[in-house]
């Protein structure tokens, strides 16, 4: 198959194309199970395969894809014809940043392939978790797990050939109950990760049983808790909500295609402008953020992107100053040309597609915040006069250019004079993005840093769902509106 793909790449180049690549998915499999109140509610399995081809001709892209590979020539011809027609209407000719030609491979680290595990063992794991969740106060309980496995072979006209095998596991536990005022409350867990692996072995029953016991205990505390006060206070964000804060107001805001105006209709643009790089104070000096696609135990690590560029660890924000973006080969060239200066030296290796039938676009890798030097959660609480600790994503609203936000969290704890005074329900906070990050006054150390998974990040039209991660510590922000 690879030989045939190379032949058609060469033939398309001979017709006048300036660049051609092909992504062949020999297989992409998924398997998901959902147990609700002890009953196996859903058991789904899917598999697909196919080829996607991109052709660059006179500064315009053409794309074609098919799950039928009986006549590869038709796929290449269609992509070439699409590029040729698009070239008649192109307004800013596409140029690609330089990259090396690579012969490489990547496999996500795992000890046990979840697709080799008997279905009975998967159901047994859910049953064990369900039993741990089946406690007084819980009226609805959900245990779920999703497994993903795919193989991708990438070839291009520049001589690259890259083979990737990706395996990921996404578990989730959730409990719900009715509080003293008749409102529904919930607690969930599913994103925290330990170790350096991504296979079946991540479903450590002792670890997940402990998390099940914790969220049922916290749910029962919520059921008798008081409402979050309407106030201005310090907010101490635990990783279970700090990951979403990072995702929505740093990650999406720093995707370069969004900054250039290519992503507007589905999920909004970005307040960041090309002139901001190197000088915009995004946050206090305590804020250092990286797009790190080399983190072993996260789905945001994939070895090589869909441009054939190696995964990298790139600075986005350096001690509060904006210095980088989430980029691919095309957008960095356009950004440099429009800025009339070299902002970016090359692609950051973040161009990815959700499957063979979608074109690659800039996507978040692992958008991580460096741990700080302000101790653990107890240390931060002791140095907080009036605050709330917040955890668990519940709902979120984002400004059209990521310039403002409003989040509701699952649970909170009131802090007065350096002490935790009790649990709060219906907790919310809001702010303006830059003002918020410039109120960052404490960043927890490595003991508070945790990798959180996102398996449902949507972007693009047609929509593409992508998986990634966020490594984040506990963070405190001062003078924030809460309870509204």
C-alpha positions, 0 to 999 in steps of 0.5 A: 500500500505504501508503494502505491501511495508513493507512486500516486504522490509522484504522479500528482507532483508530475502534473504540477502540484507543489506538495502532496501528502497522504494519510492512510488509516489501516484501522481506527477502532473505538469501544465504549461501555456505559453502566447506569445504576448497575445496568449496562446501558450502552456497549458500542464498538466501531471501526473505520479505515480509509485514505485522505489526500491533500494537494497543494497547487499554485497556492491552493489546497485540494482535499479528497478522502475515501474509505474505499481504496480500490482505486487510489488514483481517483482519490488523488485525481479528485484532490488535484482537481479541487486544488486546481479549481481553488487556485483560481480563487485564492487570495493569499497563496499557501506557503509551507514552513520548512521541515525535515524529511523523516522516516519515523514511527511512534507508539503511545506507551502501554503495557496492555492493549485494551482491545485484547482485554475480554469484554467480561473484564471491562464489564467487571471493572464497571461493576466494581466501580458501580458498587463503590458508588452505590452509597446513601445519598446517591440517586443516580450513578454512572460508570463509563469507559471508552477505548481508542486505537488507531494506526496512521501512516503518513507519506508526503512528496518531501520524502517523509514516511511516518507510522503511528499507533495510538492507544488511549483509555478514557474512564468516567465516574459520576454520582448525582443526588438531590440537595436540601433545597431540591436541586440536583448536585453531582460529582464526577471523576475521570481525568486524573492520571498517574504514571507514564502509560496509556493502556488498560493498566491505567484502570487501577481498581484501587486508585479508582475505588478511592476516587469513587469513595471521595466523590460520593463523600463530597456529593453527600456534603453538597446535599446539605451545603449552603450556596456560594456567596455572591462576593469578590474573593480569591478563587483557588482552582484545583486541577479539576477546573483549572484544566478547563480554565486553561483549555478555554482561555489559553489553549483555544485563544492561542490557536494560530488559525483562530488568531488569523481569523479562520475559526470564527463561526463554530467557537469564536475567534481570539482576542490575541493579535499578531502584534501581541507576540513578545510583548503582551502581558497575559498574566503575572510572572507566576504564569508559564504555559507550554504546549508540550506534545512530549508528555508520555501519559496524555492523548495530546502526545502523538509523536508527529503531527499530520504535517509530518512535524515532530511533536514538541515542547513549546513555550506559549507564555513565559513568566506572564509574557505571550511568546508562542502559539499553537501552529502548523506549517501553513499558518506560521508562514502566513502569520510572518508575512502578515506581521512583516516580521518573523514571529515564528521560526517554524511549525510547532507540530500541532496540525492534526485531523480527527480522522482520514476524512478531515483536513488537518488544522491547528489543535491543542496538544497538552497545554500545561502550566508549569508548577510554581513555588507556593507549596501545596494546597494547604500552604496556599489556603493558609495564605488566603484571607477570604476565598473559595476553593473550586473543583469540577467542571459543570458549565461554561460560557466563553466570550466570542473572542475568548476575552471573558468567561463564566464557569460553574463548578461542581463543588466549592469550599469556603476559606476564611482567615487561612482556614477551610470553613465548609462546603459550598454548592452552586459555585460560580466565578467569572472574569475578563481573561487578561485581568484574571490571569494578571491576578494570579498570586499563587501557583502550587508546586509539583505535588499539586500538578496533575494531568487532566484528559479532554476527549471531546474538544470540538473545533472546525466546520465540519466539526472535528473532535480531538483528544488532548491533555492539560497538566496543571497545578493548583492556582489562586487568583485574587479579587474574582467575582463569585456566586453570580 
